Amino acid sequence: MRNSVFTFIDLFAGIGGIRLGFEKAGCQCVWTNEINQYATETYKVNFGDRDFVLNDIKKVDIVEIPVFDILCGGFPCQPFSIAGVSKKNSLNMPHGFEDETQGTLFYEIIRILREKRPAAFFLENVKNLKRHDNGRTFAIIKGALEDIGYSFYYKVINAKLVVPQNRERIFMIGFKDKTIDFCFPEIPTINPKIKDILDKDVHEKYTLTDHLWNYLQKYAEKHRLAGNGFGFGLVDVNKYSRTLSARYYKDGSEILIPQKGKNPRRLTPRECARLQGFPDSFKIPVSDTQAYKQFGNSVVVPIVEILAKSLVRTLNDKPRRRVSYSTERQMSMSFT
């Protein structure tokens, strides 16, 4: 079936950055899960609360999740314990990849994929996931997905091509139909500048106090003399910034905007949203502290959109049988 609307579920949804990207690719979200109440507040204000589940994903019963085509999730990377295969062999215990992911939030992805068997998955994580524990964690993730019958493609992408931020993330895509050959698309080189996302009028509360600015300068000088690279990041507004982190609310020192005749300032929450590629129509109902955490933890929406469109094109190239979400709901209702 070609050019149809693909449905997806949004796991570890945060404030909906992945959802925005997939909706821009023409997909329909049919179920969402998030555990943080503040992120949920932002998500619901922007997307509504239909089919939203505020709960620990480990407590979700699979039957609660409707039929869908694509599983999406920026899952937290908890430590993976790797038990010795030889020891498990001697005890006649299972030692497959799936067994080694139990106890982690990633296992919930495996659980849902195994039971629901969607056509594809889309996962996002920090770049260092590939190197964690000398590559063993990434090998377990790849192996667990392949072990339940999915292909596995990945690529590290730097978002600075489309937003003015040096932000490298790893994206993982896979298909139930292993005959599908997927190639990550080229990311257009836009190379925007920090000045493109700045507000013209900014409240004085975002300007650093003399005390904080003096502290940051002394801290940076201390590490410079020690030969370290630690310290504040005063941005050249004609270039891109460092990576926005969830810790930005603490002092904003990793991305500071210079100001004529006064101390530098932090980004505003709206500027952080733009730095992540969120449209200005995206509502920010929470405090500055929560907003900084939420945008620092989010994805770069335009990157997700580009990858989602490529994933959709790939699925549309393969004829398939599917039960639509609306049909599945009608079938469920008819038996109640």
Beta strands, then each sheet from edge to edge (+ up, - down):
strand 1: 7-11
strand 2: 28-34
strand 3: 52-54
strand 4: 70-73
strand 5: 120-126
strand 6: 153-158
strand 7: 168-175
strand 8: 257-259
strand 9: 262-265
sheet 1: 3+ 2+ 1+ 4+ 5+ 7- 6+
sheet 2: 8+ 9-
end
